[in-house]
Amino acid sequence: MKLAIIGGGSVRTPRLIPTLVQRAERLGLRELWLMDIQAEKLDLIGGICQTMAQQLNASFDIRFTTDALEAISDADHVITSIRPAYESGRAIDERICFEHGVLGQETTGAAGFAMAMRSAPAILEYARLVEAHGKPGAWVFNFTNPAGLVAQVLHDAGIRRIVGICDSANKAQHAVSRYMKIPMNRLQHDVYGLNHLSWTRSVVADADPDGSNGEELLQALLHDPDFVQKTHMPMFAPGLREWQGAFMNEYLHYYYYRDEVFQLLRGKSESRGEEVARLTGEMLDQLRQTSVEEERLAIYRQMMEQRSKSYMAHTRGGADRVDMKPVGDDIEGYAAVALGCIEAIATGAAHYTGLNVPNNGMIEGMDSEDIVEIACWVGQDGIRPIHIGEIPDHQLQLMRDVKLYERLASQAILQKSRALAVRALTVHPLVGSYPLAEKLVDAFIQTHREWVGQWQ
């Protein structure tokens, strides 16, 4: 197998290596291609990947390139993890949002749209290269933010082998696995919603493939104070948790605590985007100062740990981030999601996970062509979402409101239409104002013209 990672210079790429080494024999992996348009960053991060692979006695070769066609040609599968306008672009988006009185978060609301303006067209170009030059049946597994909206744009553009992946879709499954000390492969979870806007209503142990005859675990755990404290759920008030009756995606915090989060984030001297840009810059500077790969690996691990500790820190009130150890060989993160799917498609070993795929009637009240975040079975015959059926009206309404934004945003990006972009942000629950939407869209187009081109 040849696997290509577009955006291989991403600081997240080294986290893929341990999972790849574990799965290499089952995958038949022979070549891992890392492609990035930033040659120096690719060399630094790629070197860390090679060091990790050597330490773990990897059986596959790692190759670097700045040529997308070289990486994609004859690839069995492709993972995309890019950041057009780099870390500074995210920081700028957040500041534009704060200056206009709205939340700035790169996957949610106005800043999420700004990211999608840049990322979706680029991913679409890579996906078309995969269709033309990848191996027949090659899939694109997209981790680029905002994953759900990017998948919607590509689906609307006619790309069919596109999957949006996000590790947050499986947080409930992992939480139950860790707390109950049950391996992930014995658990099935009913997750439904949109990317960074999802709920999990059930986690069942030892069920049949159709979800029947298993032991329901989650509902009792949601009322177990010890379990709740070992997850991110304390960020939500007890009354809200009781009302929802589900394990909530942490990004729902931006919706249910909109005003409080805005005040907290706007009042900080450094936004999350600015912090990430600073930490990444400091790490790259330190990596440049040594040619010893073991020292570079140590620098990388230290800086990534620091970055991880500050993730969504505003929701924890100064408390440390919860980090329970995985059970057995289970590894979290986008690497496990993507590679679990790739292995299932390659070998036929059924894999159960949350993905961003077309609804196809699985969630009542959503259109069949809507990209939703939903639990799926993956195998040699492709990806099959499970049937969710009815969901609570208040959750469905929020989903439909945000999906209306995504439908409009998708067409705005494909047509480079300012008018559609303004309509999209106007209907978004975190914006909700036509004059404000106009100001935001104009600021994004002007600021990122190098990346988004001419909009009409």
N, C-alpha and C positions, 0 to 999 in steps of 0.2 A: 504494500500500500504506500502511496505517496499522499501526504497530508500537507496542505499549505495553510499558513496563517498570514492573512493580509493585515498589516499592522503589527508585524512581528517584533518591532522595536518598542512595543508597549511595555510598561513596567509590570504589567500583569502576566506577560508571556512566560517568565520563569516558573510561575506557579503551575503551568501546564506540564512541566517536565516530569515530576514524580508520578503523576497519574498516567502519563504516556508510557513511562518505563514499566509500570505495573501491567499495562494492557498491551504492550508492544507485540508480544508473542501471539496473543489471541487475535490481534488486529492484522498480523502479518506486516507490521510497519517496517519499512526499509528506509524511507526518506522523509524528513521533516524539513519543509522549506519555510523560512522566515523572510517575508517581504515587507519592506517599509520604504517610504520616500525620504526618510531622514537617515542618511548613510551612517553618520557617526553614532547616532543613538542605536541604530541597528547593530553596529559593531560592538558597542559596549554591552547592551542587553543580551545580544546573541552570544557574546563571550561568556556571560554568566550562565546562560542556558547550556552551553557546551560543557562548562565546568561541572554543573549539576549532573548532566548526563554521564559524564566520565566517572564521577564519584559513585553514581548509581549503576555503573556497568551497563549502560544503555546499549541495546543491540541495533540501533538505527543511527543513520548519519543525519547531522544537522547542517543545512546549507543556507547561506544568506544571499539575498538579491534585492536590488531596487527596481527590478523589472517584473511587473505583475504578470505579464504573459509567461515569462520563464517559470514563475512559481506555480501558476495555475495549469499550464499545459500538462495534460495527462494526470492531473490530480484526481484522486478518488473522492476526496471531500475537501471543502475549504471552510475555514473559520475566519470571520472578519471581526476585527477589533481595532477600529481606527478612530482618530480624533482630528478631523479637519479643523484648522486654526489652532491646534495644539491646546495645551493646558491654559494658555493665556486667553484663548477664545472663550473658554468656559468662564473664566474670571470676569471677562468683559461683559458677557451675557448677564451674569448675576448682578453686576453693578448697574447695568442699564435697567434691569427690573427693579432694583431697590430705589433707584432715582425716580422711577415712575410709580412707586407705591405698591408694587406687587411682589409676591414671592419670587426669588431667584433660585431655581434648582434645576440642574441640567436635564432631568428627565420629566419634570412635572411643570405644567403651566407654560408661561411665556418663554422662559429660558429653554425648556424642552423643545419648543418649536424652533427656536434659534439654532439649537444643535441639529435638529432634524433637517433644517434648510441646507445645512452643510453636509451632513453625513449621509442622508438617504440617496441623493444623486450619485455620490461617490460609490456607495455600496451597489447601487443599480448597475453602474458601469462594470464593476467587478463581477457581479452576478451574470451579466451578459457574456463576459469573457469565459466564465465557468461553463455556460451553456454551449458556447462555441468551441472551447478548447479543452475543457475538463473531460474526464472519462464519462461515458454514458451512465446516467444514473447518479452523478455526483450531486451532493446537496451542499447548500450554503447555510452554515450555522452562524447567525449573526449575533454578536454580543455588543455591537456598537449601540450606544444610547441615542435616542430612546428606543429600546429594542422593539416594543410593540408597534409604535408608529412607523419605524423603518420597515418592519415586516409588512405593514399595511400598504405602504408606498410600493414596495416591490411586488406584492400580490396584485395590487391594482394595475401595475405595469405589465402584468402577464407572467411574472416569474412564479413558477409553481414549486420548485424544490428549494424553498426558503423557509427557515425556522428561526424564530426569535428565541434566544436563550437568555435566561436570567436566573441566577442562583436563589433570588428571593422567592421564586415561585414554590420552592421546596422547603422553606424554613420550618413549616409545621411538621413535616415528615421527619426532618432532621432533629427537631426538638424532641419529638416523641421517642425517636430512636435512641437519642442520648440519655434521656431521662429514664426510660424503661429498660435500657441496655438491650435493645432488640435490633438486630441488623436491618439495614434499610431494605434489603431484598425481601424481607418478610412483611413489609408495610405498603399499603396503598392509601393515598390521600385524595380527597375530593377537593381540589383547588379550582376556583373559578373566578373570573373577573377580567381585567385588562392588566397589562404590564404595569407594575407598581401601583395597582389598584385592584387587589384581589383578596379573597377570603378563603379559608379552608374550613369546611364544616365537619369533616370526618377524617379520622386516620384509623384504618382497620388493620389488624394483624392476622396473618395466615388466611387470607381470603382466597376464594376461587378467582380465576382471571376476570370474571364478570363482577367481582366485588362482593359476592354473596358468601355466606357461611363463615365470615370472619368475626373477630372480636373487636367491637368498637372501643377505642381507647381515648380519643381526643375529648369528647364531651365531658367525661369525668375529670380529666386533667385540667380543663379550663376552670374548674372550681377548686383546684388544688393549689393553695397559696405557694407552696414550695416550687411546684412546676412553673407557675406564672412568674415567680421571681427569677427563675433561671432562663427566662426568655426575654424578648423585648416588649412583651405585653404590658408591663407596668407603665409604659409611656401613655397608655390609654386609661382613662378613668374607669373605676369599677362599674359605674352605671352604663358607660358606653360599651364595655366588654359584655355586660349582661344583655344589653339591647341587641348587639350584633350576633351573639351566640356562636361565634366562630373565632378562629385564630386569624388575626388581621395582619395583612402585609404592613410592614413598618412605614411605608410611604403614605399610607392612609392618614398618617399624622398630619401631613400637609393640608389635608382636606378637613378633617374633623377639628383641627386646632389652627386653622388658617391665620387668624389675627395674632394669636399668641406667638406662633412660630415666626411670623413676619417681624414682629417687634424684637424678638430675640436675635434673629439673624441680622436684621438691619443695624442693630445696636452693637454688633461685634466689630472690632477694629479690622478684622481680616475675615473675608468670606471663605466658604469652603473651597471654592475654586481658586482663590488667591493662596490659600494654604497649600492645596495640592500642587499648584504651580511652583510655590516656593520650595516645598519638600522635594519635588522632582528635580528642580534646578540644583538644589544643594546636593542631592544624591549624584547627579551627573557630574557635578564639579569634583566631588570626592572620587568618583570612579576614574576621572581623567588623571588624577594625581598619582595613580599607581598602575603598574602593568602586571602586578601579581594577581592572577585570577582568583585565588583563594581569598585574598584581601577584598577584592571587588565583591565577591559573594557575601562576605561578612557585612560589608557596607550596605549592600542591597537588602539583606535581611533586617538589619537594624532600622533602616529608613522605612521599609514597608511596614514593620511592626508599629513604628511611630505613626504612620499614616492611618493604619487600621484602627488604632486606639481612639483617634479623633473622629472617626466616621459617625455621623449623625449624633455628635456629642450633645447638641442642644436638647435632645429628647431625654437625656439621662440625668440631668441635674447634677453633673459632676461625678456621678458614679462610674465605675469602670465598665467597659463593654463586656457583656456576658460572652464567655468563650468556653463552652463545655467540650470535652474531648469526643471525637467521633468514635463509633463502635466498630471494632474489628478493622477491616480494610477500607471502610467507607470514608470518602474524602469529599468535602463540600467544595463549592465554587463552580464557576462556569466551566472549568475544565472537566469536572466530573459529569456535568450535564451534557456537554457536547460529545465527549468521548463515550459516554454511556450510549448515546444515540448512534454514534458511528459504529460502535462495536455491535449493537443490536442489528443494524442494517447489514453489516458485513457478515455476521455469523449466524443470525437468526435467533440468538439468545434474547428472549423477550426482556424489554426494559421499560420500567414504569417511571414517569417523571412529568413535571409540569413544564409546558412549552407554550410558545405563542404561535398559534396556527389558526386557519380558518375555522369558524364556528360550526358550519355545516349542520345546523339545527340542534347542537348539543345543549346550548343554554337557551331556554325559551325566552322570547322577547328580544333576542339579538338576531341580526340578519345572518344568513348563511355565509356571506363573503366577509363578514367582520372578523378581523384578527382578534382573537381572545386569548387570555392566559388560562390554560385548562390542563388537567391531568390527562396524559396520553399513554397508550401502549405503543412501543416502537419495535419493529422487527424487520425482517427482510422484505415484507410487503409494504413497508413505509410507516407512516405515522397515523394512528387512529385515536382521536380524542374520545374520552368516555362521555356517556350521557349524564348530564347534570339535571336537566329538566327545569322545574320552577325554582326560582330563588326569591328571597324576600323582596318586596316591592321597593323598599328604600335603597337596597343595594342595586337592584336593577335600574332604578332611576338614575343613580349616580353613574353607573356604567354607561347608560344610554346617553347621558349628557356629555360625558367625556368622549364616547365613541363618535358622537355627532361632530365634535371638534376634530377628532382624528380623520374622519371621512373628508371633511372640508380641508384640513391641513394637507392630507395626501394629494388631493387634486390641486391645491395651491402650489405644492412643491413640484408636481409633475408638469404643471402648466406655467410655472414661474409667475403666478398671478397674485399681485398685491391685493386685489379686491377679495379673492377667496381667502387669502391669509388673514385679512382683517376680520372677515366673517368668522373664520375659525377661532381666533382669539376672543372675539366678542361673545361666542357661546360657551367658552371655557369657564367652568365654575370658579376658577381662580383669577379671572380677569373680568368678564361680564360687563364691559363698557365699550361702545363703539369708538368714541373719541380716543380713549386710552389704547384700544387695540391699534388704531391708526398710528399713534405715536410710537408704540412698541415696534410694529412691523417696519415703519420707516427707519427707525434707529437700527434695527437688525440689518436691513438691506444696505444701508449706508455704511455701517461699520464693517460688514463682512463681504463687501462687493467683490473683493479678490477671490472669495471662495464660492459665492452664490451666483455671480454673474449679474446680468441685466434682468430685472423683473419688470413686468408690465402693469 
